[in-house]
Amino acid sequence: MKSFFSDDGLIFLSGDNEFLSHMTQFNLRGSIVAIVTPFKENGEIDIEAFDRLIDFHLENGTNGIAVCATTGETPTLTKEEDAFLIERTVSKVNGRIPVIAGTGSNSTQDCIDYTLKAKALGVDAVLVVGPYYNKPTNSGMYLHFASVAQAVDIPIILYNVPSRTGSQISVEVALRLANDFDNIVGIKEASGSIANVAALIAGRPEGFKVYSGDDFLAYSTNMLGADGCISVIANVIPAEFSEMMNTSLNGKAERARTLFYKYRNLMDLLFIESNPIPVKTALAKMGLIGEFFRLPMCPMEAGNKTLLLDEIKKLNI
């Protein structure tokens, strides 16, 4: 394997044919829930509640499940708990919809190890966040994802969320990765920038998926040609959000727009405090999980909680 610098300073790799993976087309579109991790009061994972949530999504038209992602409080989970939740999701879903596992890390080797484990557990794809805290250069960002793509022959969805990680997967780097690796199949774009979404859609290779990482922007990005959303609000209104995604993807803009405006305020309120605090509070109110968190996540402030629960009551959820 050889490395070389392009004119703009980015490092690229070249070598034998094994550098590029040959993946079947990854066709997941629509509403992909970033599922929460329910806990018991003693801090243990609530397995019965987790199973109940998966059934809730299977019954209500969710198109895919992302487990052990940001909304799943994955920074508070042990490696063993990560593996348990991934295996449980794959077993419970039993092939009915795709399962995506969050396997990102700020250590490239750890990311590879987590991704290999997720593949062995049977997931359909992995969601790999940009390395957090380290703040890599564009060259380092490229090499991080290149190393993962070379090491594990599984569909990889990049996850750009600079508000969490402190660094950006630039549009240029994302598109170069998409062109260089067949198994880098999409990106969850959560920068909040419609301009980034438009640039990704305009420049992407055929088959590369662009998912909104922001519920509030998901309708708009679908209108630009995106492929759906890896969503927080889908935890609470799976049927309605799935309808909003699929109508906006299928040219039924008026119906999608009606749903957007109906749930617009709820989308905002689910981020009135750090995710997943509000969404777990809402699910607890719905009787689906207990209202328990792992520190540093904690219960909502009283005033914010009142605003959220009043909106849920108003919407008759």
Secondary structure, DSSP 8 states (H G I E B T S, - for coil): -EEEE-TTS-EEEE-SGGGS---------EEEEE----B-TTSSB-HHHHHHHHHHHHHTT--EEEESSGGGTGGGS-HHHHHHHHHHHHHHHTTSS-EEEE---SSHHHHHHHHHHHHHTT-SEEEEE---SS---HHHHHHHHHHHHHH--S-EEEEE-HHHHSS---HHHHHHHHHH-TTEEEEEE-SS-HHHHHHHHHH--TT-EEEES-HHHHHHHHHHT--EEEESGGGT-HHHHHHHHHHHHTT-HHHHHHHHHHHHHHHHHTTSSSTTHHHHHHHHHTTSS-S---TT-----HHHHHHHHHHHHHTT-
